[in-house]
Amino acid sequence: GFRKVLSWTLDRLGLNPKEIKSVQHRLCKLVLLEKGDAMNLDIKEDDDRFATLVVQLPSVCTGGSYNVSFGNKERQLSHSSLHHPAPYYCHVAAHYADCKQES
């Protein structure tokens, strides 16, 4: 379940999930999009938040991307089911809280 996703997320962020017992997760924002909408993740700064986890629920989506940048490095993640079997799987993206995100 979600513990597996949290463990994967910590690993992808370079943290050892077995050594971190105090990481807590909470739903901060739920975004429902319709055709043509852009994802807006304006998340209020939180003193104890160190990372953001974006979970795309299974859907038939044919476009869109999620851009994350830090300094001069940028990465683009696709939301499209053209590249991934989104109708059947959740997609997960994680980044540190001090990264900039756009869609």
N, C-alpha and C positions, 0 to 999 in steps of 0.2 A: 504494500500500500504506500501511503505517503512517507513512511519512515524510509523506504527504499529510495524514493525521490530525494528526500532530504540528505541521505547518505551520499547519493550520487552528486548532488549539488555541492556539498562540502568538499568532496573529492575533486570536482572540477575547479573549485576555487583554490585548490592547493592546500586544503586543510584535512587533517586526519580525523575522520568521523569517530574513530574509537577513542581519541584523546579529548574530544570536545563533548562534554556531557551537558553543558549549560546552554546550548543553542536552542532557542525556542522559535516557533513559527506562528504567525497569526495572519489572518486574511486582512489585508489593508484596503484592497480595492477590487471590485468585481466590475469588469468591463464587458458589456454585450454590444457587439457591432452588427450593423446591417450593411448591405451592399453599398459600397462607396464610402463607408466610414473609415476614419483613420484612428488608430489606437493612440490614446493619450494617457500616459502614465505619470501625470503630475502628482508625485507622491510627496506628501508633507514630510519635511525633514524630521527625523526622529533620532534623539540622542543615542539610543541603544541599537539602532538598525545598522548592520554592517554590510548587508547584501539584499538584492532584490531577486525574487524568483518569479518568472512569468510562466504560467501553465496555459497552453492552448488546449482546450477540450476538443474531443473529436468533432470534426466538422468538414463540410465540403466547401473549401475555400480555394479560390483560383488566383489569388494575388496578394500582394502586400508583403512588407518586410519589417523587421525590427532592427534598428541600427543602434549599436552601442559604441561609444568612443571614450577614450581616456588619453589625454594629451594628443599626440599625433597618430595614435593607433585607432583604427575603426574596424568593426566587424559587422557584417550584415547577415541577419538570420531570416530565412524565408518562412512565411506562414502558408505557403501554397501547397495544396494537395497535389499539384502537378508534379512536385518533386518528392513528396513524402505521402504515405498512405494516411493522411489526416482523418478520413472518415472513420478510421478504426483505432487510432492511437492518439494519446495525448503527446504534445510536444512541449519541451521544457527548455527555458533559457535562464541563465543565472549570471549576475554580474555584481561587482562590489558597489556599494551605495554611492561612492564618489565618482562613478562613471556617468556620462551623459547618455540619455536614451531618446530616440525619436522613432516615429513610424512614418 
